[in-house]
Amino acid sequence: MRQLHLKSRLVFLSLILTICAAPALTQTSDWERLSPEGEEFTVQMPKGSTFESSKEPYHKMELNTRTYISKGQPGPVFAVVSLSGIKSNPAMYTEMQRINSYVDAFKTIFSPKVRKDAVVKLVLVGDKTLQGNPGREYRLTIGDLTGTAQVFATRKRFYSIVFLNTKKDDAVQEEFLSSFVLPEKIQSEQPAAQPAIAIDGGATASPAEARSRNAEAAPAEQANGAGEVKPDGTPGKRGPISAGVLNGKAISLPRPEHPAEAKDVEGVVVVQVMIDEQGNVTDARAVSGPAVLQAASTKAAFLAKFTPTLLSGEPVKVTGVLVYNFGRPQS
């Protein structure tokens, strides 16, 4: 009996040594370098990752989507999402507005590939750059999985590199995220730096409002503050100043009421506004977002109040957008 007991101990000890000697997930023998044709990135991924591509509708546009993913049950999940379809155009909108639009699309497109019908939460951590390419870092939660999503925009594409797990594993996450490489952005290609704008206390994303907004933007000379000139050569009344996203500039910004009939509807609504010389909203209309939330957003926009904008000491009208982020109401 004693010999049998000793033999059992030896078998158990042998099993423990075998497990300890097994290669860790972060060893390069378990990973492979991906550098897909037609992409700008390279990354280290666990062997056996899969690829899928699709075309996804988004705000009257069609985005080309490519997803490279490795996932286990219950985790971890390694993924790179590649999107294209929103062109870089510094003359029409800032690069950060383009990134925010892509992030909004990424959140909708990617989550069902990981957990269908799961609650998704995306929280902004801060701005980030990679080889001169602008981006941001987010804390991402999809159902029982939590981790990090880093996003970057090149002139041609948008990339999000994602690590999720049911438990914290900083070493694996850091090895994966740090292996992601993009070509260095040529300095001359970069538009003028734009200040980062925090919306609704750190809202996770802004929608693709740029195309709708720019169709009604003031002429370039008015946006730059140049006044109109009368036929006799004397200065006329200045046109409105185009100021982009205005949430952070309001001195009073009432939150819209979440309609009772839309208690399960979430999303982001963008409202185009005109502000007079006294800082009052004189015109407002929703240009994107869930239709059932637009009326409440427009009503709230009319109640916003701003400090008068002065140009060369003269008060001027301002045009821009207000962004309202609707989460699911608390029951």
C-alpha positions in Angstrom: 0.0 0.0 0.0 2.9 2.4 0.9 4.5 1.6 -2.5 1.3 2.4 -4.3 0.9 5.7 -2.4 4.5 6.6 -3.3 3.9 5.7 -7.0 0.9 8.0 -7.0 2.9 10.9 -5.6 5.6 10.4 -8.2 3.0 10.4 -11.0 1.5 13.6 -9.6 4.9 15.3 -9.3 5.7 14.3 -12.9 2.5 15.8 -14.1 3.2 19.1 -12.3 6.7 19.3 -13.8 5.3 18.7 -17.3 2.8 21.5 -16.9 5.4 23.9 -15.6 7.7 23.0 -18.5 5.0 23.7 -21.1 5.7 26.8 -23.2 3.9 30.0 -22.0 1.4 31.7 -24.3 3.7 34.7 -24.7 6.6 32.6 -26.1 7.3 33.3 -29.7 7.1 29.6 -30.5 3.3 29.9 -30.0 3.0 33.0 -32.0 3.4 34.0 -35.6 3.9 37.4 -37.3 1.1 38.6 -39.5 1.7 41.1 -42.3 -1.4 40.7 -44.5 -1.2 41.7 -48.1 -3.0 45.0 -48.7 -2.6 46.1 -45.0 -0.2 48.5 -43.5 0.4 46.7 -40.2 2.4 43.8 -38.8 1.6 42.1 -35.5 2.5 39.0 -33.5 -0.6 36.8 -33.1 -1.2 33.4 -31.6 -1.0 30.7 -34.2 -4.3 29.6 -35.8 -5.9 33.1 -36.0 -8.7 33.5 -38.5 -9.6 36.2 -41.0 -12.9 37.5 -42.3 -13.9 40.4 -44.5 -17.2 42.1 -45.1 -18.9 45.4 -46.2 -20.9 47.0 -43.4 -23.4 49.9 -43.8 -22.7 52.9 -41.6 -24.3 56.3 -41.7 -25.2 56.1 -45.4 -21.7 54.9 -46.1 -20.3 51.4 -46.7 -17.2 50.4 -44.8 -14.8 47.7 -45.8 -14.1 45.6 -42.8 -11.3 43.0 -42.2 -11.0 41.2 -38.9 -8.0 39.1 -37.8 -8.9 37.3 -34.6 -7.7 34.6 -32.3 -10.1 33.6 -29.5 -10.5 30.8 -27.0 -13.2 29.8 -24.6 -13.7 31.6 -22.4 -10.7 33.7 -23.5 -8.3 35.4 -24.2 -9.2 37.3 -27.4 -6.6 38.8 -29.7 -7.8 40.8 -32.6 -6.9 43.5 -35.2 -9.8 45.2 -37.0 -9.1 47.1 -40.2 -11.7 49.5 -41.6 -11.8 51.8 -44.6 -14.4 54.1 -46.2 -14.0 57.4 -44.4 -11.4 59.4 -46.3 -8.9 61.6 -44.6 -9.8 65.2 -45.4 -8.3 67.9 -43.1 -10.1 70.6 -45.1 -13.5 69.2 -44.1 -13.0 67.7 -40.6 -10.2 67.0 -38.1 -8.4 63.7 -38.0 -9.7 63.1 -34.5 -13.3 63.5 -35.7 -12.5 60.9 -38.4 -11.1 58.6 -35.7 -14.2 59.1 -33.5 -16.4 58.2 -36.4 -14.5 55.0 -37.0 -14.5 54.1 -33.3 -18.3 54.4 -33.3 -18.4 52.0 -36.3 -15.8 49.6 -34.8 -17.8 49.3 -31.5 -20.9 48.2 -33.5 -19.2 45.9 -36.0 -16.7 44.1 -33.7 -18.6 43.2 -30.6 -20.9 40.5 -32.2 -17.8 38.7 -33.4 -16.8 38.2 -29.8 -20.0 37.9 -27.8 -23.4 38.1 -29.5 -26.0 40.2 -27.8 -23.5 41.1 -25.0 -23.4 44.5 -23.3 -20.6 46.6 -24.7 -18.8 49.4 -22.8 -16.1 51.5 -24.3 -14.3 54.1 -22.0 -11.7 56.5 -23.3 -8.4 56.3 -21.5 -6.5 58.9 -23.5 -4.9 60.0 -26.8 -2.1 57.9 -28.2 0.1 57.9 -31.3 2.1 55.2 -33.1 4.9 56.2 -35.5 3.2 59.6 -35.9 -0.2 58.1 -36.6 -2.9 59.6 -34.4 -5.0 57.4 -32.2 -6.6 56.7 -28.8 -6.7 54.0 -26.2 -9.9 52.7 -24.7 -11.0 50.3 -21.9 -13.2 47.8 -23.6 -15.7 45.4 -22.0 -17.8 42.9 -24.0 -19.9 40.7 -21.8 -17.6 38.9 -19.4 -14.5 40.0 -21.3 -12.5 43.0 -20.3 -9.3 44.5 -21.8 -7.9 47.2 -24.0 -8.5 48.6 -27.5 -6.0 50.9 -29.1 -7.0 52.6 -32.3 -5.0 54.4 -35.0 -5.7 56.1 -38.3 -3.5 56.2 -41.3 -4.4 58.1 -44.5 -6.0 55.0 -46.0 -7.3 52.9 -43.1 -8.3 52.7 -39.5 -6.9 50.0 -37.2 -8.0 48.8 -33.8 -5.9 46.3 -31.9 -7.8 44.5 -29.2 -6.9 42.3 -26.2 -9.7 40.9 -24.1 -9.8 38.3 -21.3 -11.9 37.0 -18.4 -9.0 37.6 -16.1 -6.3 40.2 -15.9 -3.0 39.3 -17.7 -0.9 42.4 -18.2 2.1 40.5 -19.5 0.3 38.9 -22.4 -1.6 42.1 -23.2 1.5 44.2 -23.3 3.4 41.7 -25.5 0.5 41.6 -28.0 -0.2 45.4 -28.1 3.5 46.3 -28.3 4.0 44.0 -31.3 1.6 46.0 -33.4 3.6 48.1 -35.9 2.6 50.8 -38.5 4.8 52.6 -41.0 5.9 56.0 -39.8 3.7 58.8 -40.9 5.4 61.4 -43.0 5.4 64.7 -41.2 4.2 66.8 -44.2 1.1 64.6 -44.4 -0.1 65.6 -41.0 -2.8 68.3 -40.7 -2.5 71.0 -38.2 -2.9 69.7 -34.6 -6.3 69.9 -33.2 -7.2 70.0 -29.5 -8.6 66.9 -28.1 -12.3 67.4 -27.1 -13.8 65.5 -24.2 -17.6 65.0 -24.7 -20.1 64.4 -22.0 -17.4 63.8 -19.4 -15.5 61.3 -21.4 -18.1 59.8 -23.7 -16.6 56.9 -25.6 -17.3 58.0 -29.2 -18.6 60.6 -31.6 -20.6 59.6 -34.7 -19.7 60.3 -38.3 -21.2 63.7 -38.4 -18.6 65.4 -40.6 -20.3 64.9 -44.0 -23.6 66.2 -42.9 -22.1 69.1 -41.0 -19.7 70.2 -43.7 -22.5 70.5 -46.3 -23.8 73.4 -44.3 -20.5 74.9 -43.0 -19.8 78.6 -43.5 -17.7 79.6 -46.5 -13.9 79.4 -45.8 -13.4 83.1 -45.7 -16.2 83.4 -43.1 -14.9 80.4 -41.1 -11.6 82.3 -40.9 -13.3 85.4 -39.6 -13.3 87.5 -42.7 -16.3 89.8 -43.0 -18.4 90.3 -46.1 -17.6 93.3 -48.2 -20.3 95.6 -49.5 -20.3 96.9 -53.1 -18.9 100.2 -52.0 -15.9 98.5 -50.4 -16.9 99.0 -46.8 -16.9 96.0 -44.4 -20.3 94.3 -44.0 -21.7 92.0 -41.3 -19.5 89.0 -40.5 -20.7 85.6 -41.3 -20.9 82.8 -38.7 -17.8 81.2 -37.4 -17.6 77.4 -37.9 -16.4 75.9 -34.5 -16.9 72.1 -34.8 -18.0 70.3 -31.7 -19.3 72.8 -29.1 -20.1 70.6 -26.0 -17.0 71.7 -24.2 -17.7 75.4 -24.9 -21.2 75.6 -23.4 -21.7 77.4 -20.0 -25.0 75.6 -19.7 -25.7 72.3 -21.5 -28.9 70.5 -20.3 -29.0 66.8 -20.9 -31.8 65.5 -23.1 -34.5 63.4 -21.5 -34.4 59.8 -22.6 -37.8 59.1 -24.2 -39.8 56.5 -22.3 -40.8 54.8 -25.6 -37.1 54.4 -26.4 -35.9 53.1 -23.1 -33.9 50.3 -24.7 -32.4 52.5 -27.5 -28.8 53.6 -27.1 -26.7 55.7 -29.5 -25.1 59.1 -30.3 -27.1 62.0 -31.7 -25.4 64.9 -33.4 -27.4 68.2 -33.6 -26.3 71.1 -35.9 -26.8 74.4 -34.1 -26.5 78.1 -34.8 -25.6 80.4 -31.9 -26.2 84.1 -32.1 -24.1 87.0 -30.9 -25.5 86.7 -27.3 -24.7 83.0 -27.0 -28.2 81.7 -27.5 -29.1 78.8 -29.8 -31.3 80.2 -32.5 -31.5 77.1 -34.7 -31.0 73.4 -34.1 -31.7 70.2 -36.0 -30.5 66.6 -35.7 -28.2 65.4 -38.5 -27.5 61.9 -37.3 -28.3 59.3 -34.7 -31.3 57.1 -33.8 -34.4 58.8 -35.1 -36.4 58.1 -31.9 -33.8 60.1 -29.9 -33.5 63.1 -32.2 -36.4 65.2 -31.0 -35.2 65.1 -27.4 -31.7 66.0 -28.4 -32.9 69.0 -30.5 -35.1 70.2 -27.6 -32.1 70.1 -25.3 -29.9 71.9 -27.8 -32.2 74.9 -27.9 -31.7 75.2 -24.1 -27.9 75.3 -24.3 -26.2 78.6 -23.5 -22.8 79.9 -24.6 -20.5 82.8 -23.8 -20.7 85.2 -26.7 -17.9 84.7 -29.2 -15.8 87.8 -30.0 -13.8 88.4 -33.1 -11.6 91.5 -33.1 -13.8 92.6 -30.2 -17.0 92.2 -32.1 -19.6 89.5 -31.2 -20.2 87.0 -34.0 -22.5 84.1 -34.7 -21.2 80.6 -34.4 -22.2 77.3 -36.1 -21.2 73.9 -35.0 -22.6 70.6 -33.5 -23.6 69.3 -30.1 -23.1 65.6 -29.5 -25.4 63.7 -27.1 -24.4 60.2 -26.0 -27.5 58.1 -24.9 -26.8 55.1 -22.7 -29.5 52.7 -21.5 -31.6 54.4 -18.7 -31.2 53.0 -15.2 -34.3 51.0 -14.1 
